Amino acid sequence: MRIGIFGGTFNPPHLGHRHIVEDFREKMAAAGLPLDKVLIIPTFVPPHKETPDLASGEDRLAMCRLNFDAEVSDLEIRRGDTSYTWMTLEDLHAQYEDAELYFLMGDDMLLYLPHWKRPEKVLEEAVLVSTVRSDDCTVDTLRTFAQETYPDQYAAGRFLFFESEPLPMSSTEVRDLVRAHQYVELEQRLDPAVLRYILERELYT
C-alpha cells in the first residue's frame, strides 16, 4: 500500500491546499506510483511557526474534512503536544505496517530539512516528495541538494521531485479577508462549506 501524507497547519484549509493534493495524486500516478490513499494531517502545535490566531484543532479538523477528498487524520491533534514529522511517521508505520509512506513537502521545506528534528529518521520512515512551486528553485537544485546532503538516502531512492503549478493563495491571506469581510474574494479561495463553517463559528474575526 502506498500512502501519501500532506501535513500542515490548515488555518484554514483553502482551495490551494486542495489543488496541491490533487496534483500530488496525479504526479505520483504519472510516475508509476499511484497512491492508495492520502492522509491529511493538521498539526497541533507547529514547531517552526508562530500562529497567534490559530483555530482550535477540532475546528481545523472539521474544515479539512470539508475541504479535501481524502482521509483526515487527527493523529497530531490527538497527541496534544508539539509534533515532529519523525514522530508522526513512526506512528503511521505502526498503524500501517506494510505501507510505503510518501511525505509531500514544498521546495523550501526540503532545503530546510537539515534543521528538522532527526531528518535521517524522517528519511528512514518515508520517501520525501518535494514539489517545485516557485521561480526561485528548480528540480535540479533540489536534486543536487539532496544528493550532496543525504547521499546514502538519495542513492536509496528516498527522494522524489516534481514541478507543480500552485494556486496563488495563503491561509494568512484568507484570515485577513475574513476580518475585512471580503466575501467575494473568500468565495474564490475557499470551498463553500469551509466558508460557511468559518462564518457560522465566527473564526478569525
Buried (B, 14 or more C-beta within 10 A) or exposed (E): EBBBBBBBBBBBBBBBBBBBBBBBBEBBEEEEBEBEBBBBBBBBBBEEEEBEEBBEBEBBBBBBBBBBEBEBBBBBBEBEEEBBBBBBBBBBBEEBEEBBBBBBBBBEBBBEBEEBEBBBBBBBBBBBBBBBBEEEBBBEBBBEBBEEBBEEBBEEEBBBBBEBEBBEBEBEBBBEBBEEEBEEBBEEBBBEEBBEBBBEBEBBE
